Amino acid sequence: MIREAAKFATVGGVGFVFDLAIFNALLFWGDDGVGPLHDSPLWAKTIAVVGATTVTYTGNRLWTFRHRARTGLAREYTLFFVLNGIGLGIALACLGFSRYVLGLSGPLADNIAANVVGLLLGTLFRFWSYRTWVFPAHRVQEQVT
């Protein structure tokens, strides 16, 4: 499990860089630090995570969990996407709470809420759920005597 966790973290790191770049570009890359979705941080985070999902699925299937059972691309990717959606919901809840309840905004506040707190909680959920449902362990069949 330690080896899987290390590989998962590496793939997640690549996905994180992709997510972070897209998220920040959509919010803050423009004139005077105002990006095209500056007033829509939840949409910016959603778009960034959807893009990162394909990157991380590929890395996890081909490297992290390559030794685990193959249950079909359509099934695996659909489950992966749905579970990433739940992980996204966790990050959006953290970002929404920070932005709309606490009234915090700006590059530091948005990134801490979405990409530190939300990412940490979402990552713990993703690792557990991917191992459990998307990339299950091979089942050992008992011999019938």
N, C-alpha and C positions, 0 to 999 in steps of 0.2 A: 504494500500500500504506500510506503514511503516513496518508492520509485515512481508510482503513478502520480502521487501528489506533486513530486518535483517536476515531472513532465507536464502535468496539468498547469502548474504555476508558470512554466515557461511558455506554453501555448497561450495561457491567459495573459501573460505579459505582452505578447505580440498583439493580441486582441485589444488589450488595454491601451497600447500606444495608438492603434488604429482608432479606437473609440474616442480617446482623449483628443486626438488631432481633429477629428470631424466635429466633435462637440464644441470645442473651443473655436474652430473656424466658423461654425454656424452662429455662435453667440457673439464673438468678439473680433472677428477678422474683417475689418472694414474701416471706413473713415471714423476717426475718433474712437476706435475700439467698439464700434457698433456693427455687429454682423447681421446677416440677413434674417436671422431668427432671434435677434437680441431680446425681444419681448415675448418669446415663446420657448423658454428653456426646456419645457417638458417635450415639445416636439423635436428640439435639437437633440436631446438625449435619446429619444426614441429612434430617430434616423441614424445616429451614431451606433447604437446597439444593434440595430438590424444589420447594418453593414459588417460590424465586428462578428456577428453570429456566424456568417458564412466562413469567415477566416478561422474562427476557433473550432467550428465543426470539422473542417478539413484537417486541422492540426491534431485534434483529439482523435478522430477516427483513424488517421494514417500513422500516428505516432503514440500518443498517450495510451489509448485503449486498443491498439492494433491486435493484441493477443487475446482480446475478449471476443465473445460470440458475435458473429455478423447476423443481424436480423433484418437486413434489407435497407437500402438507401432511403427509400420513401418513408418507412417506419421510423428509422433512426433520425433522419433530418426533421421530420415532423415533430417527434417528441423533443428533440434538441431545441427546436424553435419555440415550442410551447413552454418548455421549462426555462428557456432564456427569457421568454415573455414574463414569467413569474419573477425571475431575477431582475428584469427591467422594472417591474412593478415595485419591487423593494427599493431600487435606486430612485425611481420617480417619487415614491412616498417621502424619501429623505430629502430630495431636492424641493419638492412641493412644500413640505413642512418648513424648510429653511427659508424659501423664497416668500411664500404666501402667509405663513403663520408667524414666523419670527421676523419677517421683513428684511431679511439679509439678501443682498444681491451683489453682483460684481464677480470678477474672475476668481478671487480667492474663496469667497463664500459658496459660489455655485460649484466649484471644483471639490471643495471639502465635502459638501453635502452629497453630490452625485458620485464623485470618483474616489472618495476615501470611505466615508461611512456607508453609503449605498453599495459601493462595489464590494467592500469587505463582507457585509451581510449577504449580498447576492452571491458572492463567490462560494461562501460556505454552503449555501443551499444548492448551488449548481454542482459542486463536486459530489455531494451526497446523491443528488438526484440522477446525475449522469451515470454514476457507478451502479445505481440501483435499477434504473429503467432504460436508459438509452443504450448503454454498452454493458449488458449484464455479463456475469461470469459464465463460463461454459458450465453446463450442467453435466454432472458425472452420472452416467446411467448405471444403475445397479444391475449386476448379472442375475438373471433368474435361473435358479437351479432346480 
